[in-house]
């Protein structure tokens, strides 16, 4: 029996492909592994993501576009933790992810880390960005 745990991001508004393209462009090993799209016969709008598999920094993710409007969306109580190796990498990730989104904690020294930032991107996904070698406690 094989058991695995993979984060699954459900987007609203037909933006899953756009989000995956942004995310995979930010990581050297980022890739969209597969994407199954809804066809003309539905049930979701044609061309939106029924189910996709993408990878960032060695971590697999699944994603979809919900064609049902929900009264909930992403929340910062669950975030993607990124350990950057350099200041330049951290600054670039922060700048790209905060564009059109919201800085929850601007890049800075917060005591538990000498360089850390937390953002909600324009799709609502929450990211904690930390400079390598210093882990949150």
GIDA-V580085 format. One record per backbone hydrogen bond with DSSP energy under -1.0 kcal/mol. NH is the residue of the N-H (numbers start at 1). CO is the residue of the C=O. E is the energy in kcal/mol with one decimal. If there is no record, write none. Layout:
BEGIN
NH|CO|E  NH|CO|E
END
This chain:
BEGIN
9|62|-2.9  11|64|-3.2  19|15|-2.7  20|16|-2.7  21|17|-2.5  22|18|-2.0  23|19|-2.9  24|20|-2.8  25|21|-1.3  26|23|-1.2  30|27|-1.7  31|55|-1.9  33|53|-1.9  34|53|-1.9  36|51|-3.1  38|48|-2.8  42|39|-2.0  47|38|-3.1  48|45|-2.2  50|36|-2.7  51|36|-1.6  52|63|-2.4  53|34|-2.6  54|61|-2.4  55|31|-2.7  56|59|-2.4  59|56|-2.9  61|54|-2.8  62|7|-2.6  63|52|-1.9  64|9|-1.9  65|49|-3.1  66|11|-3.4  78|75|-1.6  80|126|-2.6  82|128|-3.1  84|130|-3.2  90|86|-2.4  91|87|-3.1  92|88|-2.4  93|89|-2.5  94|90|-2.6  95|91|-2.5  96|92|-2.3  97|93|-2.6  98|94|-2.4  99|95|-1.0  101|98|-2.6  102|120|-2.8  104|118|-2.3  105|118|-2.2  108|116|-1.8  110|113|-1.7  116|108|-2.1  117|129|-2.4  118|105|-2.4  119|127|-2.5  120|102|-2.8  121|125|-3.0  124|121|-2.1  127|119|-3.1  128|80|-2.6  129|117|-3.5  130|82|-2.8  131|115|-2.3  132|84|-4.2  134|131|-1.2
END
